């Protein structure tokens, strides 16, 4: 665990002087973010509304909490309900310069970012990246006739009017020490949880009003040859696990729970751009998010472990009810 992780999520008595030293920067962060919210709430800054309902999937803390698996789950679930959803992503780390950009199966992580490529592999609906989310949302509505927009991240992107807000939290780390950046991991205060429509916990124990999301792993897939797969229980030799996600330890623990013999666990910063030097010899297991960046140079004994999100029926029922109400309200206002 890095020093920052200990500072934010497992502070001991000797960490608190560092947290206190960071408080002036935390106050500055609070002032800037509060002023920005105020500007949007009062109309000083413009928020753009689109014709279709917008579902924002985000978090109040930094790092990966499980947003991408939930977005994939929502896209599939809404299609089952007869909707034509479109997925909108900022495209973090993308080298693409022309926006909005429609993500196809031929796009690389270098072009559009790792998360959009991962989502493209799992969802059969329009997917657009655009740092100006309102523009991307309008593209999905106007050109692809989407009747609901799922915005991956963007809880704090108030320039886009949203109709349903879903916060995803790491069920293990939760809100850490409860402090705003940089003293703690929070982008917004704990008060924000009371204003959203859904709080989803990725693992852990859900309290009243929260919904537990479980990530179920599938068969191991070969990174360089996706047509090749095997059961994780068929791996008898020692392996090296690598991960460049918000909480790498979650991935390593999952492998340990599946009785994988871990020789080494190597973590990188979230969204790390892998090179061939980062891939060790021998059997390697990585996350699917990392695998999309390693296709071109991974050796033949590199595998990734895909995961699928599962949520309770109560979540699905309430989400569809809320979405129907939002759709009816939008139709009524448009007349």
QUINOR-V431153 format. One record per backbone hydrogen bond with DSSP energy under -0.5 kcal/mol. CO is the residue of the C=O (numbers start at 1). NH is the residue of the N-H. Records with the same first field share a line. If there is no record, write none. Layout:
CO = NH, NH
This chain:
2 = 6
3 = 7
4 = 8
5 = 9, 10
6 = 10
8 = 177
12 = 15, 16
13 = 16
15 = 18, 19
16 = 20
17 = 21
18 = 22
20 = 23
22 = 25, 26
23 = 27
24 = 28
25 = 29
26 = 30
27 = 31
28 = 32
29 = 33
30 = 34
31 = 35
32 = 36
33 = 37
34 = 38
35 = 39
36 = 40
37 = 41
38 = 42
39 = 44, 45
40 = 43
48 = 161
53 = 149
54 = 56, 163, 164
55 = 57, 151
56 = 58, 166
57 = 153
58 = 168
60 = 187, 188
66 = 70
67 = 71
68 = 72
69 = 73
70 = 74
71 = 75
72 = 76
73 = 77
74 = 78
75 = 79
76 = 80
77 = 81
78 = 83
79 = 82
83 = 85
84 = 147, 148
86 = 150
87 = 128
88 = 152
89 = 130
91 = 94
97 = 99
101 = 129
102 = 104
104 = 107
108 = 112
109 = 113
110 = 95
111 = 96
113 = 117
114 = 118
115 = 119
116 = 120
117 = 121
118 = 121
119 = 122, 123
126 = 87
127 = 103
128 = 89
129 = 101
131 = 133
132 = 135, 136
133 = 137
134 = 138
135 = 139
136 = 140
137 = 141
138 = 142
139 = 143, 144
140 = 144, 146
141 = 145
147 = 53
148 = 86
149 = 55, 151
150 = 88, 152
151 = 57, 153
152 = 90
154 = 157
156 = 158
157 = 160
159 = 48, 161
164 = 56
165 = 197, 198
166 = 58
167 = 200
169 = 171, 202
170 = 174
173 = 176
175 = 178
179 = 186
180 = 183, 184
185 = 62
186 = 181
189 = 192
190 = 193
191 = 194
192 = 195, 196
198 = 167
199 = 211
200 = 169, 202
201 = 203, 213
202 = 171
207 = 210
209 = 199
211 = 201
212 = 214, 312
213 = 203
214 = 216, 310
215 = 217
216 = 308
219 = 306
220 = 230
221 = 304
225 = 222, 228
228 = 222
230 = 220
231 = 234
232 = 235
234 = 236
239 = 241, 263, 264
240 = 285
241 = 266
242 = 287
243 = 268
244 = 271
245 = 248
247 = 250, 251
248 = 251, 252
249 = 253
250 = 254
251 = 255
252 = 256
253 = 257
254 = 258
255 = 258, 260
256 = 259
260 = 262
261 = 239, 263
264 = 241
266 = 243
269 = 272
272 = 274
275 = 278
276 = 279
278 = 280
283 = 240
284 = 303
285 = 242
286 = 305
287 = 291
288 = 292
290 = 293
291 = 294, 295
292 = 109
294 = 297, 298
299 = 302
301 = 284
302 = 223
303 = 286
304 = 221, 306
305 = 288
306 = 218
308 = 216
310 = 214
312 = 315, 316
313 = 317
314 = 318
315 = 319
316 = 320
317 = 321
318 = 322
319 = 323
320 = 324
321 = 325
322 = 326
323 = 327
324 = 328
325 = 329
326 = 330
327 = 331
328 = 332
329 = 333
330 = 334
331 = 335
332 = 335
